[in-house]
Amino acid sequence: MNEGLLQRLHTLVPLNPSQEKELCKNLHQETLPKNTYLLEAGGVANYIYFVVSGVIRSFKQVEGKEVTTWFSFPNHFAVPYFSFAYRQPSQDSLILLHDSQLLSISHKTLDYLLSRDKVWIDINRRLLEEYYTSLQNRVTSFQVQSAKERYESILKEHPDIEEKVSLGHLASYLGISQETLSRLRARKKKKAKI
């Protein structure tokens, strides 16, 4: 069992040893190469992923351009939640930006666990609350923060993000042009030297 996953789950709801064992028995572990699609837009999300190593990028096609909607880094979950929960086609594609190690659980297996033990219902609810809060914070950031503030905020949350994702993907995620991101980075570096 991956310690990162257990620690992450214990921040949501404590698990006893038999619940940990049950989860371990139902997890799928895989190592996949960079540029592997975990889901393509139009497909239904059948898995929740937990990133052990690597980065997952979620994006939509908008007017012929890829728009990055989120990143999942190590010790985070990745799932287009509405597609997964409501069995609807996803508007997002999920792709690996690096060779990655992932743990996954299928929709069918999660339903099985939910029917057997209330703890999985609690964990599912807490993950949904986190997903909603994260989504709300992202929407609010576009309403009240400048591009510079959004950039500084993502650097505070993920200081090494520029080493893990391309500038084009990061600019898209921040809702700015690559040129604007380059200017923000140059100002930040200049300020750091002073």
For each residue, the residues with C-beta under 8 A, 3 or more apart:
1: 5 6 20 23 24 27
2: 5 6 29 50 52 103
3: 6 7
4: 7 8 50 52 74 75
5: 1 2 8 9 27 50 52 75 103
6: 1 2 3 9 10 15 20
7: 3 4 10 11 75
8: 4 5 11 12 50 75 76 77
9: 5 6 12 13 15 23 123
10: 6 7 13 14 15
11: 7 8
12: 8 9 122 123 126 127
13: 9 10 119 122 123 126
14: 10
15: 6 9 10 19 20 23 119
16: 19 20
17: 20 21
18: 21 22
19: 15 16 22 23 117 119
20: 1 6 15 16 17 23 24
21: 17 18 24 25
22: 18 19 25 26 113 116 117
23: 1 9 15 19 20 26 27 113
24: 1 20 21 27
25: 21 22
26: 22 23 105 109 112 113
27: 1 5 23 24 103 104 105
28: 103 104 105 106
29: 2 52 101 102 103
30: 101 102 104
31: 99 100 101 102
32: 36 38 96 99 100 102
33: 36 96 99
34: 96 97 98 99 100
35: 95 96
36: 32 33 95 96 100
37: 40 93 94 95
38: 32 47 49 56 78 94 95 96 102
39: 43 45 80 83 90 92 93 94
40: 37 43 93
41: 60 61 89 90 91 92 93
42: 89 90
43: 39 40 89 90
44: 83 84 87 88 89 90
45: 39 79 80 83 84 90 107
46: 84 106 107
47: 38 79 84 104 105 106 107
48: 77 78 79 84 104 105 110
49: 38 56 72 77 78 79 94 102 103 104
50: 2 4 5 8 75 76 77 78 102 103 104
51: 54 55 56 72 73 74 75 76 77 78 100 101 102
52: 2 4 5 29 74 100 101 102 103
53: 74 98 100 101
54: 51 74 96 97 98 99 100 101 102
55: 51 71 72 73 96 97 98 100 164 165
56: 38 49 51 71 72 78 94 95 96 97 100
57: 68 70 71 94 95 96 97 165 169
58: 68 69 70 71 72 78 80 92 93 94
59: 66 67 68 69 92 93 95 169 172
60: 41 66 67 69 91 92 93
61: 41 64 65 66 67 93
62: 65 66 67
63:
64: 61
65: 61 62
66: 59 60 61 62 172
67: 59 60 61 62 172
68: 57 58 59 71 169 170 172 173
69: 58 59 60 92 173
70: 57 58 138 173
71: 55 56 57 58 68 97 158 161 164 165 169 173
72: 49 51 55 56 58 76 77 78
73: 51 55 76 158 164
74: 4 51 52 53 54
75: 4 5 7 8 50 51
76: 8 50 51 72 73
77: 8 48 49 50 51 72 127
78: 38 48 49 50 51 56 58 72 94
79: 45 47 48 49 84
80: 39 45 58 83 84 90 91 92 94
81: 84 85 128 131
82: 85 86 88
83: 39 44 45 80 86 87 88 89 90 91 92
84: 44 45 46 47 48 79 80 81 87 107
85: 81 82
86: 82 83
87: 44 83 84 107
88: 44 82 83
89: 41 42 43 44 83
90: 39 41 42 43 44 45 80 83 93
91: 41 60 80 83
92: 39 41 58 59 60 69 80 83
93: 37 39 40 41 58 59 60 61 90
94: 37 38 39 49 56 57 58 78 80
95: 35 36 37 38 56 57 59
96: 32 33 34 35 36 38 54 55 56 57 99 100
97: 34 54 55 56 57 71 164 165 166 169
98: 34 53 54 55 164
99: 31 32 33 34 54 96
100: 31 32 34 36 51 52 53 54 55 56 96
101: 29 30 31 51 52 53 54
102: 29 30 31 32 38 49 50 51 52 54
103: 2 5 27 28 29 49 50 52
104: 27 28 30 47 48 49 50
105: 26 27 28 47 48 109 110 113
106: 28 46 47 109 110
107: 45 46 47 84 87 110 111
108: 111 112
109: 26 105 106 112 113
110: 48 105 106 107 113 114 120 124
111: 107 108 114 115
112: 26 108 109 115 116
113: 22 23 26 105 109 110 116 117 120
114: 110 111 117 120 121 124
115: 111 112
116: 22 112 113 120
117: 19 22 113 114 120
118: 121 122
119: 13 15 19 122 123
120: 110 113 114 116 117 123 124
121: 114 118 124 125
122: 12 13 118 119 125 126
123: 9 12 13 119 120 126 127
124: 110 114 120 121 127 128
125: 121 122 128 129
126: 12 13 122 123 129 130
127: 12 77 123 124 130 131
128: 81 124 125 131 132
129: 125 126 132 133
130: 126 127 133 134
131: 81 127 128 134 135
132: 128 129 135 136
133: 129 130 136 137
134: 130 131 137 138
135: 131 132 138 139
136: 132 133 139 140
137: 133 134 140 141
138: 70 134 135 141 142
139: 135 136 142 143
140: 136 137 143 144 145
141: 137 138 144 145 149 150 153
142: 138 139 145 150 175
143: 139 140
144: 140 141
145: 140 141 142 149 150 153
146: 149 150
147: 150 151 174 175 176 180 184
148: 151 152 184
149: 141 145 146 152 153
150: 141 142 145 146 147 153 154 174 175 176
151: 147 148 154 155 174 176 181 184 188
152: 148 149 155 156 188
153: 141 145 149 150 156 157
154: 150 151 157 158 161 170 173 174
155: 151 152 158 159 161 162
156: 152 153 159
157: 153 154
158: 71 73 154 155 161 164
159: 155 156
160: 163 164
161: 71 154 155 158 164 165 170
162: 155 165 167 170 185
163: 160
164: 55 71 73 97 98 158 160 161
165: 55 57 71 97 161 162 169 170 173
166: 97 169 170
167: 162 170 171 178 181 182 185
168: 171 172 178
169: 57 59 68 71 97 165 166 172 173
170: 68 154 161 162 165 166 167 173 174 181
171: 167 168 174 176 177 178 180 181
172: 59 66 67 68 168 169 175
173: 68 69 70 71 154 165 169 170
174: 147 150 151 154 170 171 181
175: 142 147 150 172
176: 147 150 151 171 180 181 184
177: 171 180 181
178: 167 168 171 181 182
179: 182 183
180: 147 171 176 177 183 184
181: 151 167 170 171 174 176 177 178 184 185
182: 167 178 179 185 186
183: 179 180 186 187
184: 147 148 151 176 180 181 187 188
185: 162 167 181 182 188 189
186: 182 183 189 190
187: 183 184 190 191
188: 151 152 184 185 191 192
189: 185 186 192 193
190: 186 187 193 194
191: 187 188 194
192: 188 189
193: 189 190
194: 190 191
